[in-house]
Amino acid sequence: MNTHDSAATRQKRFEHGMAVLESIDGESGQKVIESLAGISPELGHQVVAWAFGEMYDRPQLALRERQLVTLGMLTALGGCEPQLDVHINAALNVGLKPDEIVEALLHAAARRRSGRWRGR
């Protein structure tokens, strides 16, 4: 593969990732990518091309299921409030209802607390 083909493929992966990101996060996703520009433009590119263009677009889980998993992980990790804010809006964008989001957060929070109490 020559340099031109590689650059074209890289650009196509990024464009595909942006389309997926916009369908999930709308303007919030674009703001996250813009916030990475001053830190590492390459990180922003990889988040779009790989995380959204490849991982989020896999057919084995629907976008709403992926958001439920993401909400659960961020809640269980703790300290991820800015990311939770983005992903709660994304969950609404992909069709989750507010009561489903609340239930997912409650479930994940209960698992987080029970794990901490047992010294995990």
N, C-alpha and C positions, 0 to 999 in steps of 0.2 A: 504494500500500500504506500503510495507516495504522500508527501506532506499535504498536498492539496486535498486528496481524498480523506486523509485523516482529519483535517480542519473541517471539511464539509460534514463528515460523520459526527464530529464533536458538536458542530452547530445544530445538526438535525436532532441529536440527543437532547440538547439544551432546549430547543424549540418544543419538542414533544413534552419534555418535563414541565416547561412553562404552561403549556395547555392543560396538563393534568393539575398542576398547582393552582391555576386560576379557577378550574372547575371545583376544586375542593375549598380553597381558602379565599378566593376573590382578592380584594385589595390587601388583606392582612398578610397573605403569603408574599406578595410583592414587597411589602414593607420589611419583612424578615430578611429577604434577599438583599434589599438595599442596605439594611443595617450591617450586613457582612462585608459590603464593598470596601469600607475603610479598614477592615481587619484583614480580610483575605478574599479577594475576588474569586480565587480558585475554589475556596470552600463554598461560596455562594453558587458557583457553577456546578460543583459536585452535588450539592444538596438538590438542585433543580434536576440535573441530568440523571443522576443515579437514584437518589431517594424517591423523587416523584416520577421521573420518566421510566424508571425500571421497577423499583420496589412497589410503589403505590399502584402502579398500573398492572400488576400481575393479576391474572383472572381468577385465582383460587379463592380470594376473598373479595366481597363487595366493599366499596368505599365506606359504607356505614359500619361494617364489621371492623375494618381497619381502624376507623376512628374510635370505636369502642375499646379496642386493644390499646390504642395509643393513650386514651384517657385513663385507662386502668393503670398502665405503666407509669405515666407521669404522676398520678395520684399516689401510687405505691412508693415511688422514689422520694416524693416530698421535695419541697423547695423549688418546684417547677411552675410557679404561678404564672409567669409570663407565657410560657409554652402552653399551659392549660388554657389560658385566655384565648390564644389563637386556635387551639384544637377544639374548644367548646364551640366557637363560631363555625369552624370547619364541620363539626358534627351536625350542627343545624343545617349547614349548606348541603350536606349529603343526605339529608332526610331523617335524621334522628329527631325525635320529639323531646321537648324539654324534660318531661318526666322520665324518659329513658336515660337521658344524660345524668340526671340527678341520681337515679337508681344505680347507674354504673359507678358514679363517684362515691356513693355511699358504700357500695360493695367493696370497692378497692380500698377505701379508707378503713373499713372494718378489718380487712386482711392486713393492712399496714399496721394497725394498732395491735392486733392479736400477735403478729410476728414480733413486734418490739417488746411486748410484755413477756414473751417467752425467751427473751435474750437472743433473738436472731438478728 
